[in-house]
Amino acid sequence: MAASLYVKINEQDNVGIALHDIAAGTDVGGGVIARSDIPQAHKIALTDIPQGGNVVRYGVVLGYAKQDTPAGTWINETSLDLPTPPPLDEMEWGTNIVTDLPTPPVTTWEGYAPVEEGGYGGTRNYLGIQTTVQSGSWRSTMPTAAAWPSTPPTPTSPSASSATSPSIPTSAASSCS
C-alpha cells in the first residue's frame, strides 16, 4: 500500500492536509489529482465543493468556498468565506452564568506557601494549547524539535528549568499563575 500524501481525520472532511509539499499533477489517491503545487500542512480539496459549500476539516466547518472548487484544488485563506461569529454576550456560555455555587468539600490545595508575609502562594502550572483549526503558515514560526528539551526539568532544579526550556516573557508567565 502506497504512503498517503495527506491526512483526513474525519469521514465528513472534504479536504485533506498535505503531509509534504505536493507537486501539481500528483495523484494523491481516490482519483484526486493536485491542480497546483500544494505546500506542506495546507489543505487540498478531496471532492468537488460548490460555491458557498461547506469546507470541512477535522469534522468542523472552516468556512465556505468562494467559488466552485474542483477536487485537487489548494484550499487556503483566500479561497474561503468565513462564518460571521456571534457577539460574545449572545453565546450560550456567556449568558448562563451560575453564581449560587455549592461549598466545595475540600478547601485546601497542594501548592507552595508565600515567600514573604502577605505574598502570594501558588502552584506549578503547565499550560497546554490545543487548537482545532489553524493555518498551514504557522509551521515556519515554530521552533525545531531540537529547541525543546527531551525531558522536562525536575522541580528540584530551578536552574535546569531556565537552561533547557524556552523562555516565557515575565508578563506572560505572571498571567498564568
C-alpha positions, 0 to 999 in steps of 0.5 A: 500500500502506497504512503498517503500524501495527506491526512483526513481525520474525519469521514465528513472532511472534504479536504485533506492536509498535505503531509509534504509539499505536493507537486501539481499533477500528483495523484494523491489517491481516490482519483484526486489529482493536485491542480497546483503545487500544494505546500506542506500542512495546507489543505487540498480539496478531496471532492468537488465543493460548490460555491458557498459549500461547506469546507470541512476539516477535522469534522468542523466547518472552516468556512465556505468556498468562494467559488466552485472548487474542483477536487485537487484544488489548494484550499487556503485563506483566500479561497474561503468565506468565513462564518460571521461569529456571534457577539460574545454576550449572545453565546450560550456560555456567556449568558448562563452564568451560575453564581449560587455555587455549592461549598466545595468539600475540600478547601485546601490545595497542594501548592507552595506557601508565600515567600514573604508575609502577605505574598502570594502562594501558588502552584506549578502550572503547565499550560497546554494549547490545543487548537482545532483549526489553524493555518498551514503558515504557522509551521515556519514560526515554530521552533525545531524539535531540537529547541525543546528539551527531551525531558522536562526539568525536575522541580528540584532544579530551578536552574535546569528549568531556565537552561533547557526550556524556552523562555516565557516573557515575565508578563506572560508567565505572571498571567498564568499563575 
